[in-house]
């Protein structure tokens, strides 16, 4: 489990990404956030984010929560 300070940084970073994509037109914001996280976050950062979501996701924006849900869906 990541240290609380590290989780706070990940929450801040994820929310900043979501804030950016929330301003983009269309209805693909959650997919865009998910794509960004998948492309630019290393696996242990994603695992820490998933663990935080599993623990309640305190502080995460609804858009980040939707993005994580998309990331966890099996690839068809």
KOLBATI-176965 format. One record per residue: residue in three letters; residue number from 1; x, y, z of N, C-alpha, C in turn. Coordinates in steps of 0.05 Angstrom, whole numbers, plus 5000, padded with zeros to 4 digits. Example, Ala and Ser with C-alpha at 12.3 -4.5 7.8 and 13.67 -1.06 7.14 Angstrom:
REM KOLBATI-176965
<r miza="Ala" dodren="1" n_px="5264" n_py="4886" n_pz="5156" ca_px="5246" ca_py="4910" ca_pz="5156" c_px="5264" c_py="4934" c_pz="5156"/>
<r miza="Ser" dodren="2" n_px="5257" n_py="4955" n_pz="5142" ca_px="5273" ca_py="4979" ca_pz="5143" c_px="5258" c_py="5001" c_pz="5157"/>
END
This chain:
REM KOLBATI-176965
<r miza="Unk" dodren="1" n_px="5017" n_py="4976" n_pz="5000" ca_px="5000" ca_py="5000" ca_pz="5000" c_px="5018" c_py="5025" c_pz="5000"/>
<r miza="Unk" dodren="2" n_px="5011" n_py="5044" n_pz="4984" ca_px="5026" ca_py="5068" ca_pz="4982" c_px="5022" c_py="5086" c_pz="5006"/>
<r miza="Unk" dodren="3" n_px="5042" n_py="5102" n_pz="5012" ca_px="5040" ca_py="5120" ca_pz="5035" c_px="5019" c_py="5141" c_pz="5030"/>
<r miza="Unk" dodren="4" n_px="5006" n_py="5150" n_pz="5052" ca_px="4984" ca_py="5170" ca_pz="5049" c_px="4993" c_py="5194" c_pz="5033"/>
<r miza="Unk" dodren="5" n_px="5017" n_py="5204" n_pz="5037" ca_px="5026" ca_py="5227" ca_pz="5022" c_px="5027" c_py="5221" c_pz="4992"/>
<r miza="Unk" dodren="6" n_px="5036" n_py="5197" n_pz="4985" ca_px="5037" ca_py="5189" ca_pz="4957" c_px="5009" c_py="5187" c_pz="4945"/>
<r miza="Unk" dodren="7" n_px="4990" n_py="5177" n_pz="4961" ca_px="4962" ca_py="5175" ca_pz="4951" c_px="4951" c_py="5203" c_pz="4947"/>
<r miza="Unk" dodren="8" n_px="4957" n_py="5221" n_pz="4965" ca_px="4948" ca_py="5249" ca_pz="4961" c_px="4958" c_py="5261" c_pz="4935"/>
<r miza="Unk" dodren="9" n_px="4983" n_py="5255" n_pz="4929" ca_px="4995" ca_py="5265" ca_pz="4904" c_px="4982" c_py="5252" c_pz="4879"/>
<r miza="Unk" dodren="10" n_px="4976" n_py="5226" n_pz="4881" ca_px="4963" ca_py="5212" ca_pz="4859" c_px="4934" c_py="5223" c_pz="4855"/>
<r miza="Unk" dodren="11" n_px="4920" n_py="5228" n_pz="4877" ca_px="4893" ca_py="5239" ca_pz="4875" c_px="4894" c_py="5266" c_pz="4862"/>
<r miza="Unk" dodren="12" n_px="4913" n_py="5283" n_pz="4870" ca_px="4916" ca_py="5309" ca_pz="4859" c_px="4922" c_py="5308" c_pz="4829"/>
<r miza="Unk" dodren="13" n_px="4940" n_py="5290" n_pz="4822" ca_px="4948" ca_py="5288" ca_pz="4793" c_px="4924" c_py="5277" c_pz="4777"/>
<r miza="Unk" dodren="14" n_px="4910" n_py="5257" n_pz="4787" ca_px="4888" ca_py="5246" ca_pz="4772" c_px="4866" c_py="5266" c_pz="4769"/>
<r miza="Unk" dodren="15" n_px="4860" n_py="5282" n_pz="4790" ca_px="4840" ca_py="5302" ca_pz="4788" c_px="4847" c_py="5324" c_pz="4769"/>
<r miza="Unk" dodren="16" n_px="4873" n_py="5331" n_pz="4768" ca_px="4882" ca_py="5351" ca_pz="4748" c_px="4878" c_py="5342" c_pz="4720"/>
<r miza="Unk" dodren="17" n_px="4884" n_py="5317" n_pz="4715" ca_px="4879" ca_py="5305" ca_pz="4688" c_px="4849" c_py="5306" c_pz="4682"/>
<r miza="Unk" dodren="18" n_px="4833" n_py="5298" n_pz="4701" ca_px="4804" ca_py="5299" ca_pz="4697" c_px="4794" c_py="5327" c_pz="4692"/>
<r miza="Unk" dodren="19" n_px="4804" n_py="5346" n_pz="4706" ca_px="4796" ca_py="5374" ca_pz="4703" c_px="4802" c_py="5384" c_pz="4674"/>
<r miza="Unk" dodren="20" n_px="4825" n_py="5376" n_pz="4664" ca_px="4832" ca_py="5384" ca_pz="4637" c_px="4812" c_py="5371" c_pz="4617"/>
<r miza="Unk" dodren="21" n_px="4808" n_py="5345" n_pz="4619" ca_px="4791" ca_py="5331" ca_pz="4599" c_px="4762" c_py="5338" c_pz="4602"/>
<r miza="Unk" dodren="22" n_px="4754" n_py="5347" n_pz="4626" ca_px="4726" ca_py="5355" ca_pz="4630" c_px="4719" c_py="5379" c_pz="4614"/>
<r miza="Unk" dodren="23" n_px="4739" n_py="5395" n_pz="4606" ca_px="4734" ca_py="5420" ca_pz="4591" c_px="4732" c_py="5414" c_pz="4561"/>
<r miza="Unk" dodren="24" n_px="4738" n_py="5390" n_pz="4553" ca_px="4738" ca_py="5383" ca_pz="4524" c_px="4710" c_py="5377" c_pz="4515"/>
<r miza="Unk" dodren="25" n_px="4704" n_py="5384" n_pz="4490" ca_px="4677" ca_py="5379" ca_pz="4480" c_px="4671" c_py="5349" c_pz="4476"/>
<r miza="Unk" dodren="26" n_px="4646" n_py="5342" n_pz="4474" ca_px="4638" ca_py="5315" ca_pz="4469" c_px="4632" c_py="5300" c_pz="4494"/>
<r miza="Unk" dodren="27" n_px="4630" n_py="5274" n_pz="4491" ca_px="4621" ca_py="5257" ca_pz="4513" c_px="4642" c_py="5235" c_pz="4519"/>
<r miza="Unk" dodren="28" n_px="4667" n_py="5239" n_pz="4511" ca_px="4687" ca_py="5218" ca_pz="4515" c_px="4707" c_py="5225" c_pz="4537"/>
<r miza="Unk" dodren="29" n_px="4700" n_py="5243" n_pz="4554" ca_px="4719" ca_py="5252" ca_pz="4575" c_px="4730" c_py="5229" c_pz="4592"/>
<r miza="Unk" dodren="30" n_px="4712" n_py="5211" n_pz="4601" ca_px="4722" ca_py="5188" ca_pz="4618" c_px="4741" c_py="5171" c_pz="4602"/>
<r miza="Unk" dodren="31" n_px="4735" n_py="5166" n_pz="4577" ca_px="4753" ca_py="5150" ca_pz="4560" c_px="4780" c_py="5164" c_pz="4556"/>
<r miza="Unk" dodren="32" n_px="4779" n_py="5190" n_pz="4553" ca_px="4804" ca_py="5206" ca_pz="4550" c_px="4821" c_py="5205" c_pz="4575"/>
<r miza="Unk" dodren="33" n_px="4808" n_py="5208" n_pz="4598" ca_px="4823" ca_py="5206" ca_pz="4623" c_px="4835" c_py="5178" c_pz="4626"/>
<r miza="Unk" dodren="34" n_px="4819" n_py="5157" n_pz="4620" ca_px="4829" ca_py="5130" ca_pz="4622" c_px="4852" c_py="5125" c_pz="4603"/>
<r miza="Unk" dodren="35" n_px="4850" n_py="5136" n_pz="4579" ca_px="4872" ca_py="5133" ca_pz="4560" c_px="4897" c_py="5146" c_pz="4569"/>
<r miza="Unk" dodren="36" n_px="4894" n_py="5170" n_pz="4580" ca_px="4918" ca_py="5184" ca_pz="4590" c_px="4931" c_py="5169" c_pz="4613"/>
<r miza="Unk" dodren="37" n_px="4915" n_py="5160" n_pz="4632" ca_px="4926" ca_py="5145" ca_pz="4654" c_px="4940" c_py="5120" c_pz="4645"/>
<r miza="Unk" dodren="38" n_px="4928" n_py="5105" n_pz="4626" ca_px="4940" ca_py="5081" ca_pz="4616" c_px="4966" c_py="5086" c_pz="4601"/>
<r miza="Unk" dodren="39" n_px="4967" n_py="5108" n_pz="4586" ca_px="4990" ca_py="5115" ca_pz="4570" c_px="5013" c_py="5126" c_pz="4586"/>
<r miza="Unk" dodren="40" n_px="5007" n_py="5142" n_pz="4606" ca_px="5028" ca_py="5157" ca_pz="4619" c_px="5034" c_py="5149" c_pz="4648"/>
<r miza="Unk" dodren="41" n_px="5017" n_py="5134" n_pz="4661" ca_px="5022" ca_py="5126" ca_pz="4689" c_px="5035" c_py="5098" c_pz="4689"/>
<r miza="Unk" dodren="42" n_px="5055" n_py="5095" n_pz="4705" ca_px="5067" ca_py="5068" ca_pz="4707" c_px="5049" c_py="5050" c_pz="4723"/>
<r miza="Unk" dodren="43" n_px="5053" n_py="5024" n_pz="4719" ca_px="5034" ca_py="5004" ca_pz="4732" c_px="5031" c_py="5008" c_pz="4762"/>
<r miza="Unk" dodren="44" n_px="5053" n_py="5013" n_pz="4776" ca_px="5049" ca_py="5016" ca_pz="4806" c_px="5033" c_py="5040" c_pz="4813"/>
<r miza="Unk" dodren="45" n_px="5034" n_py="5061" n_pz="4797" ca_px="5017" ca_py="5084" ca_pz="4802" c_px="4988" c_py="5077" c_pz="4798"/>
<r miza="Unk" dodren="46" n_px="4982" n_py="5062" n_pz="4777" ca_px="4955" ca_py="5053" ca_pz="4771" c_px="4945" c_py="5034" c_pz="4793"/>
<r miza="Unk" dodren="47" n_px="4962" n_py="5016" n_pz="4802" ca_px="4954" ca_py="4998" ca_pz="4824" c_px="4948" c_py="5013" c_pz="4849"/>
<r miza="Unk" dodren="48" n_px="4963" n_py="5033" n_pz="4855" ca_px="4958" ca_py="5049" ca_pz="4879" c_px="4931" c_py="5064" c_pz="4876"/>
<r miza="Unk" dodren="49" n_px="4926" n_py="5074" n_pz="4852" ca_px="4901" ca_py="5088" ca_pz="4847" c_px="4878" c_py="5068" c_pz="4850"/>
<r miza="Unk" dodren="50" n_px="4880" n_py="5044" n_pz="4839" ca_px="4859" ca_py="5024" ca_pz="4841" c_px="4854" c_py="5017" c_pz="4870"/>
<r miza="Unk" dodren="51" n_px="4876" n_py="5014" n_pz="4886" ca_px="4873" ca_py="5007" ca_pz="4914" c_px="4858" c_py="5030" c_pz="4929"/>
<r miza="Unk" dodren="52" n_px="4865" n_py="5055" n_pz="4921" ca_px="4851" ca_py="5078" ca_pz="4934" c_px="4821" c_py="5078" c_pz="4927"/>
<r miza="Unk" dodren="53" n_px="4815" n_py="5072" n_pz="4902" ca_px="4787" ca_py="5070" ca_pz="4894" c_px="4773" c_py="5048" c_pz="4909"/>
<r miza="Unk" dodren="54" n_px="4786" n_py="5025" n_pz="4912" ca_px="4774" ca_py="5003" ca_pz="4927" c_px="4770" c_py="5010" c_pz="4956"/>
<r miza="Unk" dodren="55" n_px="4786" n_py="5028" n_pz="4967" ca_px="4783" ca_py="5037" ca_pz="4995" c_px="4763" c_py="5060" c_pz="4998"/>
<r miza="Unk" dodren="56" n_px="4750" n_py="5067" n_pz="4976" ca_px="4729" ca_py="5088" ca_pz="4978" c_px="4734" c_py="5111" c_pz="4959"/>
<r miza="Unk" dodren="57" n_px="4759" n_py="5114" n_pz="4950" ca_px="4765" ca_py="5135" ca_pz="4930" c_px="4763" c_py="5163" c_pz="4940"/>
<r miza="Unk" dodren="58" n_px="4768" n_py="5167" n_pz="4966" ca_px="4765" ca_py="5193" ca_pz="4978" c_px="4781" c_py="5214" c_pz="4962"/>
<r miza="Unk" dodren="59" n_px="4767" n_py="5236" n_pz="4955" ca_px="4780" ca_py="5259" ca_pz="4942" c_px="4781" c_py="5257" c_pz="4912"/>
<r miza="Unk" dodren="60" n_px="4774" n_py="5234" n_pz="4900" ca_px="4775" ca_py="5232" ca_pz="4871" c_px="4750" c_py="5243" c_pz="4859"/>
<r miza="Unk" dodren="61" n_px="4753" n_py="5256" n_pz="4836" ca_px="4730" ca_py="5267" ca_pz="4822" c_px="4714" c_py="5245" c_pz="4810"/>
<r miza="Unk" dodren="62" n_px="4688" n_py="5249" n_pz="4805" ca_px="4672" ca_py="5229" ca_pz="4792" c_px="4683" c_py="5221" c_pz="4765"/>
<r miza="Unk" dodren="63" n_px="4695" n_py="5239" n_pz="4751" ca_px="4706" ca_py="5232" ca_pz="4725" c_px="4730" c_py="5213" c_pz="4727"/>
<r miza="Unk" dodren="64" n_px="4746" n_py="5216" n_pz="4747" ca_px="4768" ca_py="5197" ca_pz="4752" c_px="4756" c_py="5169" c_pz="4759"/>
<r miza="Unk" dodren="65" n_px="4736" n_py="5169" n_pz="4776" ca_px="4723" ca_py="5144" ca_pz="4783" c_px="4712" c_py="5129" c_pz="4758"/>
<r miza="Unk" dodren="66" n_px="4700" n_py="5144" n_pz="4740" ca_px="4690" ca_py="5133" ca_pz="4715" c_px="4713" c_py="5122" c_pz="4698"/>
<r miza="Unk" dodren="67" n_px="4735" n_py="5137" n_pz="4697" ca_px="4758" ca_py="5129" ca_pz="4682" c_px="4770" c_py="5103" c_pz="4693"/>
<r miza="Unk" dodren="68" n_px="4772" n_py="5101" n_pz="4719" ca_px="4782" ca_py="5076" ca_pz="4731" c_px="4764" c_py="5053" c_pz="4725"/>
<r miza="Unk" dodren="69" n_px="4738" n_py="5057" n_pz="4726" ca_px="4719" ca_py="5036" ca_pz="4719" c_px="4724" c_py="5027" c_pz="4691"/>
<r miza="Unk" dodren="70" n_px="4729" n_py="5045" n_pz="4672" ca_px="4735" ca_py="5038" ca_pz="4644" c_px="4761" c_py="5022" c_pz="4642"/>
<r miza="Unk" dodren="71" n_px="4781" n_py="5031" n_pz="4657" ca_px="4807" ca_py="5017" ca_pz="4656" c_px="4805" c_py="4988" c_pz="4666"/>
<r miza="Unk" dodren="72" n_px="4787" n_py="4983" n_pz="4684" ca_px="4784" ca_py="4957" ca_pz="4696" c_px="4766" c_py="4938" c_pz="4679"/>
<r miza="Unk" dodren="73" n_px="4753" n_py="4948" n_pz="4659" ca_px="4736" ca_py="4932" ca_pz="4642" c_px="4753" c_py="4914" c_pz="4625"/>
<r miza="Unk" dodren="74" n_px="4746" n_py="4889" n_pz="4622" ca_px="4761" ca_py="4871" ca_pz="4604" c_px="4761" c_py="4882" c_pz="4575"/>
<r miza="Unk" dodren="75" n_px="4783" n_py="4879" n_pz="4562" ca_px="4785" ca_py="4887" ca_pz="4534" c_px="4770" c_py="4867" c_pz="4517"/>
<r miza="Unk" dodren="76" n_px="4752" n_py="4877" n_pz="4500" ca_px="4736" ca_py="4859" ca_pz="4483" c_px="4750" c_py="4852" c_pz="4458"/>
END
